């Protein structure tokens, strides 16, 4: 048997063994951080204060679940007592349970977006697509409680104060009858634009360019961008501009003294832009009062929920190959 045939024989023998070693679950996590605990809590199935008792199950050297004692039910259908919470198996959008040591105490937001509840769609799990857990220590709650911009933000508040703030987050006030709100989701690939009509003859657009996208609000005439007076105007990236370098890791941004607008993009808009405010005959810049009035008329938020980068090794050439997002728009009812 020559060398080529010998290699082919060995390959055919080894192929079934190699295939059997491939994990069955290939749904690797691809989500992004969506916000702090108080933003994610209303999206979770339930919230409990619990103490970690130990771990359950093990696969490829990873503890798969943790058994906890529920000390208090803060929201949802659960009861005080033992509970099994599933974590990551190396392929899912969940934290590894080894980061919750036995004996430690936590506030857990269960089955939030991205948790992919365990095994056959059942079970209880935590998600990494946002902050879904906070540590409780010495009567204080620790972690990213409410910082929208910095995923690693760390605060410490007394447990009673946290309970009050959580109650407010879970029970928002009644909708303002004087305003209309519209929500939708979308997806774009590099070079593609996105447009969605809404409200009183307006449209939301993601306008593609070589670097990424620009958020625009237009009307039937389409001559002006009604969101172009969204601050800030200098020194840091405007939240309406979306470019690939915004999504590289914080260490690399720090090395270049760069600041990213993050995953949540807030903007303002009004039909007054380009007409009574900063119109063709304007001889001065808009005043702070005029900017504030625009923000009272129209408000928007776009949250980037998932993205994939290309040329990620170069901060100057990196771009977003694909992006998913959620949008909320608000304007006067009349």
C-alpha positions as CSV (number, residue, x, y, z in Angstrom):
1,X,0.0,0.0,0.0
2,X,1.5,3.3,-1.1
3,X,1.6,6.4,1.2
4,X,-1.4,8.1,-0.4
5,X,-3.6,5.0,-0.1
6,X,-2.4,4.5,3.5
7,X,-3.5,8.0,4.4
8,X,-6.9,7.4,2.8
9,X,-7.3,4.2,4.7
10,X,-6.5,5.8,8.1
11,X,-8.9,8.7,7.3
12,X,-11.8,6.4,6.5
13,X,-11.2,4.5,9.7
14,X,-11.0,7.7,11.8
15,X,-13.9,9.6,10.2
16,X,-16.7,7.9,12.2
17,X,-14.8,8.5,15.4
18,X,-14.3,12.2,14.6
19,X,-18.0,12.7,13.7
20,X,-19.1,11.0,16.9
21,X,-17.0,13.5,18.9
22,X,-18.8,16.5,17.5
23,X,-21.2,18.0,20.0
24,X,-24.8,17.4,19.1
25,X,-25.9,20.9,20.1
26,X,-24.4,23.3,17.5
27,X,-26.5,26.3,18.5
28,X,-23.5,28.4,19.6
29,X,-24.4,31.7,21.4
30,X,-24.4,34.7,19.1
31,X,-26.3,37.3,21.2
32,X,-25.0,40.6,22.6
33,X,-25.4,42.3,25.9
34,X,-28.9,44.0,25.9
35,X,-28.8,46.0,29.1
36,X,-28.5,46.1,32.9
37,X,-30.6,44.1,35.4
38,X,-33.4,46.6,35.8
39,X,-33.8,46.7,32.0
40,X,-33.8,43.0,31.6
41,X,-36.0,42.1,34.7
42,X,-39.3,43.0,33.0
43,X,-38.5,40.6,30.2
44,X,-37.7,37.6,32.4
45,X,-40.2,34.9,33.4
46,X,-39.6,35.4,37.1
47,X,-37.1,36.9,39.6
48,X,-35.9,35.2,42.8
49,X,-33.5,35.7,45.6
50,X,-31.7,32.4,46.1
51,X,-28.7,30.7,47.8
52,X,-26.5,28.3,45.8
53,X,-26.5,24.7,47.3
54,X,-24.3,22.9,44.7
55,X,-24.0,21.7,41.1
56,X,-25.8,19.1,39.1
57,X,-24.6,17.3,35.9
58,X,-21.3,17.6,34.2
59,X,-20.3,17.4,30.5
60,X,-16.9,18.1,28.8
61,X,-15.6,19.3,32.2
62,X,-18.4,21.8,32.7
63,X,-20.9,21.8,35.5
64,X,-24.3,22.1,33.7
65,X,-26.7,23.3,36.4
66,X,-26.9,24.6,39.9
67,X,-29.3,23.7,42.7
68,X,-30.5,26.7,44.6
69,X,-32.7,27.4,47.6
70,X,-35.2,30.1,46.8
71,X,-35.3,32.5,49.8
72,X,-37.8,35.0,48.4
73,X,-39.8,35.2,45.2
74,X,-39.6,38.8,43.9
75,X,-41.7,38.2,40.7
76,X,-43.1,35.4,38.7
77,X,-44.6,31.9,39.2
78,X,-42.0,30.3,41.4
79,X,-42.3,29.2,45.0
80,X,-39.8,29.2,47.9
81,X,-37.8,26.0,48.1
82,X,-35.3,24.1,45.9
83,X,-34.9,25.0,42.3
84,X,-32.5,23.7,39.5
85,X,-31.1,26.4,37.3
86,X,-29.3,25.4,34.1
87,X,-26.2,27.2,32.8
88,X,-23.9,26.9,29.8
89,X,-22.8,23.6,28.3
90,X,-20.1,25.4,26.2
91,X,-22.5,26.2,23.3
92,X,-25.4,28.3,24.7
93,X,-26.2,31.9,25.7
94,X,-26.0,31.1,29.4
95,X,-23.3,31.7,32.1
96,X,-21.3,28.8,33.4
97,X,-22.7,27.9,36.8
98,X,-19.2,27.6,38.3
99,X,-19.2,31.4,38.7
100,X,-21.9,31.0,41.3
101,X,-20.0,29.4,44.3
102,X,-21.9,27.1,46.7
103,X,-23.1,29.2,49.6
104,X,-23.3,32.4,47.7
105,X,-26.5,34.4,47.4
106,X,-28.0,36.0,44.3
107,X,-30.9,37.8,42.7
108,X,-31.7,35.8,39.5
109,X,-33.8,36.9,36.5
110,X,-34.9,33.5,35.2
111,X,-35.7,32.5,31.5
112,X,-34.9,36.0,30.1
113,X,-34.3,36.6,26.4
114,X,-31.6,34.3,25.0
115,X,-31.6,31.8,27.8
116,X,-32.8,29.0,25.5
117,X,-34.4,27.1,28.5
118,X,-32.8,23.8,29.0
119,X,-33.3,20.5,27.1
120,X,-36.3,20.2,24.9
121,X,-37.5,23.8,25.6
122,X,-38.2,23.0,29.2
123,X,-36.4,23.9,32.4
124,X,-35.1,27.0,34.1
125,X,-32.1,28.9,32.8
126,X,-30.1,32.2,32.9
127,X,-29.2,34.3,29.9
128,X,-26.0,36.2,29.2
129,X,-27.8,38.4,26.7
130,X,-28.0,41.1,29.3
131,X,-27.4,41.3,33.0
132,X,-29.6,38.6,34.6
133,X,-28.0,38.1,38.0
134,X,-26.7,40.2,40.9
135,X,-24.9,39.1,44.0
136,X,-26.3,39.7,47.4
137,X,-23.8,40.1,50.2
138,X,-24.0,41.6,53.7
139,X,-27.5,43.0,53.0
140,X,-26.4,44.8,49.8
141,X,-27.0,44.0,46.1
142,X,-23.9,44.1,43.8
143,X,-23.5,44.3,40.1
144,X,-24.7,46.2,37.0
145,X,-28.1,47.3,38.3
146,X,-28.9,50.2,35.9
147,X,-25.9,51.3,33.8
148,X,-27.1,51.2,30.1
149,X,-23.7,52.0,28.6
150,X,-21.1,49.9,30.5
151,X,-21.7,46.1,30.7
152,X,-19.1,45.8,33.4
153,X,-20.5,48.7,35.6
154,X,-20.6,47.7,39.3
155,X,-22.8,49.3,41.9
156,X,-23.7,48.4,45.5
157,X,-27.1,49.4,47.0
158,X,-28.9,48.2,50.2
159,X,-31.3,45.3,49.5
160,X,-34.4,47.3,50.6
161,X,-33.6,50.1,48.1
162,X,-33.0,47.5,45.3
163,X,-36.5,45.9,46.1
164,X,-38.1,49.3,45.7
165,X,-36.3,50.0,42.4
166,X,-37.2,46.6,41.1
167,X,-40.9,47.1,41.9
168,X,-40.8,50.3,39.9
169,X,-39.1,48.6,36.9
170,X,-41.6,45.8,36.9
171,X,-44.7,48.1,37.2
172,X,-44.1,51.0,34.9
173,X,-46.6,53.9,35.0
174,X,-49.6,54.0,32.6
175,X,-48.9,54.8,29.0
176,X,-49.1,58.5,28.2
177,X,-52.4,59.0,26.3
178,X,-51.0,62.1,24.7
179,X,-48.3,60.1,22.8
180,X,-48.2,57.2,20.4
181,X,-45.6,54.5,20.4
182,X,-44.6,51.9,17.8
183,X,-42.1,49.0,18.2
184,X,-40.6,46.7,15.6
185,X,-37.5,44.6,14.9
186,X,-35.3,44.2,11.8
187,X,-32.2,42.8,10.4
188,X,-29.7,44.2,7.8
189,X,-26.5,42.9,6.2
190,X,-23.5,45.1,5.2
191,X,-24.5,47.4,2.3
192,X,-28.2,46.9,2.8
193,X,-30.6,49.7,3.9
194,X,-33.8,49.3,5.9
195,X,-37.0,51.4,5.9
196,X,-40.1,51.2,8.0
197,X,-43.1,53.6,7.8
198,X,-44.7,54.8,11.0
199,X,-46.9,57.4,12.6
200,X,-48.1,60.5,10.8
201,X,-46.5,59.9,7.4
202,X,-43.0,59.4,8.7
203,X,-40.4,56.7,8.1
204,X,-37.5,55.2,10.0
205,X,-34.5,54.3,7.9
206,X,-31.1,52.7,8.3
207,X,-29.1,54.2,5.4
208,X,-26.2,52.1,4.4
209,X,-22.8,53.5,3.6
210,X,-19.3,51.9,3.3
211,X,-18.6,52.3,7.1
212,X,-22.0,51.0,8.3
213,X,-25.3,52.8,8.7
214,X,-26.9,56.1,9.7
215,X,-30.3,56.3,11.4
216,X,-32.6,58.7,9.6
217,X,-36.2,59.9,10.1
218,X,-37.9,61.2,7.0
219,X,-41.3,62.4,5.9
220,X,-43.3,62.4,2.7
221,X,-41.1,65.1,1.2
222,X,-37.9,63.3,2.2
223,X,-35.7,66.4,1.7
224,X,-34.3,66.5,5.2
225,X,-33.3,64.1,8.0
226,X,-35.7,65.0,10.9
227,X,-33.3,63.3,13.4
228,X,-30.1,65.1,12.4
229,X,-30.1,67.5,15.4
230,X,-29.7,64.6,17.8
231,X,-26.8,65.5,20.2
232,X,-23.9,65.2,20.9
233,X,-22.5,67.1,17.9
234,X,-18.8,67.1,18.7
235,X,-15.9,65.0,20.2
236,X,-17.7,61.7,20.6
237,X,-19.6,59.5,18.0
238,X,-23.2,60.5,17.4
239,X,-25.6,57.7,18.4
240,X,-27.2,57.8,14.9
241,X,-24.0,56.6,13.3
242,X,-23.3,52.9,13.4
243,X,-19.8,51.7,12.5
244,X,-17.9,48.5,13.0
245,X,-15.2,49.8,15.4
246,X,-18.0,50.7,17.9
247,X,-18.2,47.0,18.7
248,X,-14.6,46.0,19.3
249,X,-13.6,45.2,22.9
250,X,-13.2,48.0,25.4
251,X,-9.5,47.5,25.9
252,X,-8.7,48.2,22.2
253,X,-10.9,51.3,22.3
254,X,-9.1,52.5,25.4
255,X,-5.7,52.1,23.6
256,X,-6.9,54.4,20.9
257,X,-8.8,56.8,23.3
258,X,-12.0,56.0,21.5
259,X,-15.6,56.0,22.9
260,X,-18.3,53.8,21.6
261,X,-22.0,54.8,21.6
262,X,-22.8,51.2,22.7
263,X,-25.8,48.9,21.8
264,X,-28.5,51.4,22.7
265,X,-28.9,54.3,20.4
266,X,-31.2,57.1,21.5
267,X,-32.2,59.9,19.1
268,X,-34.7,62.7,18.7
269,X,-36.7,64.0,15.7
270,X,-39.4,66.5,14.7
271,X,-41.0,67.9,11.5
272,X,-39.7,71.3,12.6
273,X,-36.1,70.2,11.7
274,X,-35.2,71.9,8.4
275,X,-38.2,74.2,8.6
276,X,-38.7,76.4,11.6
277,X,-35.5,75.0,13.2
278,X,-32.2,75.1,11.2
279,X,-34.0,75.6,7.9
280,X,-32.4,76.7,4.6
281,X,-32.5,80.4,5.6
282,X,-31.2,79.9,9.1
283,X,-28.5,82.4,10.2
284,X,-27.7,80.8,13.6
285,X,-27.2,77.4,15.1
286,X,-30.2,75.8,16.9
287,X,-30.5,76.9,20.5
288,X,-30.6,74.4,23.5
289,X,-34.2,75.3,23.9
290,X,-35.0,74.3,20.3
291,X,-33.1,71.0,20.7
292,X,-35.1,70.3,23.8
293,X,-38.4,71.0,22.0
294,X,-37.4,68.6,19.3
295,X,-36.8,65.9,21.9
296,X,-40.2,66.6,23.4
297,X,-41.8,66.0,20.0
298,X,-40.2,62.8,18.8
299,X,-38.0,60.2,20.7
300,X,-36.5,57.0,19.4
301,X,-34.4,54.1,20.7
302,X,-32.7,51.5,18.6
303,X,-31.2,48.5,20.5
304,X,-28.7,46.3,18.6
305,X,-29.4,42.8,19.8
306,X,-27.0,40.8,17.6
307,X,-24.1,41.5,15.2
308,X,-21.3,39.8,13.3
309,X,-18.1,41.5,12.5
310,X,-15.7,41.2,9.6
311,X,-12.0,42.1,9.5
312,X,-12.1,42.1,13.3
313,X,-8.3,42.0,13.6
314,X,-8.0,45.7,12.4
315,X,-9.9,48.4,14.3
316,X,-9.6,50.6,11.2
317,X,-11.1,48.1,8.8
318,X,-13.6,46.2,10.9
319,X,-17.2,46.4,9.8
320,X,-20.5,44.9,10.8
321,X,-21.4,42.1,8.4
322,X,-24.9,41.6,9.8
323,X,-26.9,43.2,12.5
324,X,-30.3,42.6,14.2
325,X,-32.1,45.4,16.1
326,X,-35.2,46.5,17.9
327,X,-36.7,50.0,17.6
328,X,-39.1,52.0,19.7
329,X,-40.5,55.3,18.4
330,X,-42.7,57.8,20.2
331,X,-44.5,61.0,19.0
332,X,-47.4,63.2,19.9
333,X,-50.9,61.6,19.5
334,X,-52.1,64.9,17.8
